[in-house]
Amino acid sequence: MTPQDFNVTFSDILEHEFFYMELPDHLKADFAAQNISINLNFNFGWNVNDSLFGVKSSVVYSHPNEMGWFQMLSYESSTIFKVDNLMDHFVIMGDKSFDMQPDLLHHIMQLTTSTARGIIANKLAGTPIAKVYLPVITSIEFLSKSAPEQVEMEE
């Protein structure tokens, strides 16, 4: 299947948190974009009666310091999609688990991460980390791992 095989539209984008803090002066001298660690997590929700599927994204940018990691950015949002005929592509497996047609899930995840990337880039304009973009990820590989892993940023 391809994205043309299903009709997915944005229903809502809800921002839950945006926090940015510049590095303290004593860390600015050693600042390098390749040292920023980006942690990305996803949670899912659905309302089958309204054909809605949602992805809650959490993004954290951290920079190493003498005590571990200095959190520079925290962003959390929910991207909610209207999926025509959702139940043709989606099976609820329990209270918190589901199975979705892989191409549809991939499409939704690409839309979610691209949306987050654009919002974060816009909000960081004019800051020292404005050019540290949320990396392009292969969402199906990311989701197939047993536990979320940290995604390292390379310059």
C-alpha positions in Angstrom: 0.0 0.0 0.0 1.0 3.6 -0.5 -0.2 6.8 1.1 -2.5 7.2 -1.8 -4.3 4.0 -0.7 -5.7 5.6 2.5 -7.1 9.0 3.3 -5.3 10.6 6.2 -5.9 14.3 7.2 -4.7 16.3 10.2 -7.4 16.7 12.8 -5.5 18.6 15.4 -2.0 19.5 16.6 -1.8 20.1 20.3 1.3 21.5 22.0 1.7 20.3 25.5 5.1 21.6 26.4 7.9 23.7 25.0 10.9 24.5 27.1 14.2 25.9 25.9 17.2 27.0 27.9 20.5 28.3 26.5 23.7 26.7 27.7 25.3 28.3 30.7 28.3 30.5 29.9 30.8 27.9 31.1 29.5 25.3 28.6 29.2 27.6 25.6 33.0 27.5 24.9 32.8 23.8 24.3 29.5 23.8 22.5 29.4 21.7 19.3 26.1 20.6 17.6 27.4 17.0 17.3 27.5 16.8 21.1 23.8 17.3 21.4 21.9 14.1 22.2 18.3 13.9 20.9 15.8 11.6 22.7 12.6 10.9 20.9 9.6 8.9 22.2 6.1 8.2 20.9 2.9 7.1 22.5 -0.3 6.3 20.7 -4.1 6.7 21.2 -7.2 6.2 19.2 -10.9 6.9 19.0 -12.3 4.3 16.6 -15.8 5.8 16.7 -14.5 9.0 15.2 -11.8 7.3 13.1 -9.1 9.3 15.0 -5.6 8.1 15.6 -3.1 10.2 17.7 0.6 10.2 18.2 2.1 11.9 21.3 5.7 12.9 20.6 8.3 13.8 23.2 11.6 15.3 22.2 14.5 16.2 24.5 17.8 17.9 23.4 20.6 17.5 25.9 24.2 18.6 26.0 26.9 17.0 28.1 28.2 18.8 31.2 30.3 18.1 34.2 27.3 16.5 36.0 25.9 14.4 33.2 23.5 16.1 30.7 22.1 19.6 30.5 18.6 19.6 29.1 18.3 22.4 26.5 15.0 21.6 25.0 11.9 19.7 25.9 9.0 19.6 23.4 5.8 17.5 23.7 2.8 17.5 21.4 0.0 15.4 20.1 -0.7 15.1 16.4 -4.2 13.7 15.8 -5.2 12.3 12.4 -8.6 11.5 10.9 -8.2 8.2 9.0 -11.0 7.2 6.7 -12.1 3.6 7.3 -9.6 3.3 10.2 -10.9 -0.1 11.2 -10.0 -1.5 7.8 -6.3 -0.9 8.6 -6.3 -1.1 12.4 -6.8 -3.8 15.0 -7.0 -3.2 18.8 -5.0 -5.9 20.6 -5.8 -4.8 24.2 -6.2 -1.7 26.3 -2.9 -0.3 25.2 -1.8 -2.2 22.1 -2.8 -2.3 18.5 -1.7 -3.5 15.1 -1.9 -1.2 12.1 -1.2 -1.7 8.5 2.6 -0.9 8.3 2.4 1.5 5.4 -0.3 3.5 7.1 1.6 3.6 10.4 4.8 4.6 8.5 2.9 7.4 6.8 1.5 8.7 10.1 4.9 8.6 11.8 6.5 10.4 8.9 3.9 13.1 9.1 4.2 13.3 12.9 8.0 13.6 13.0 8.0 16.1 10.1 5.5 18.3 11.8 7.5 18.2 15.1 10.7 19.0 13.2 9.1 22.0 11.6 7.6 23.3 14.8 10.8 22.9 16.7 12.9 24.5 14.0 10.5 27.5 13.9 10.6 27.9 17.7 14.4 27.6 17.8 15.0 30.3 15.2 17.6 32.8 16.4 19.0 30.5 19.1 22.4 28.8 19.1 20.8 25.4 18.3 18.6 26.7 15.5 20.3 24.4 12.9 20.2 21.3 15.1 17.2 19.7 13.4 15.3 16.7 14.6 16.9 14.0 12.5 15.2 12.1 9.7 14.4 8.7 11.1 13.1 5.5 9.6 10.0 5.3 11.7 9.2 1.6 11.1 12.7 0.5 12.3 12.4 2.9 15.2 9.0 1.5 16.2 10.1 -2.2 15.8 12.7 -1.9 18.4 11.7 -3.4 21.8 12.5 -0.2 23.7 13.1 3.4 22.4 16.7 4.2 22.1 18.5 7.5 22.1 19.0 8.9 18.6 22.4 10.6 18.3 22.7 13.8 16.2 25.5 13.9 13.6 26.6 17.1 12.0 
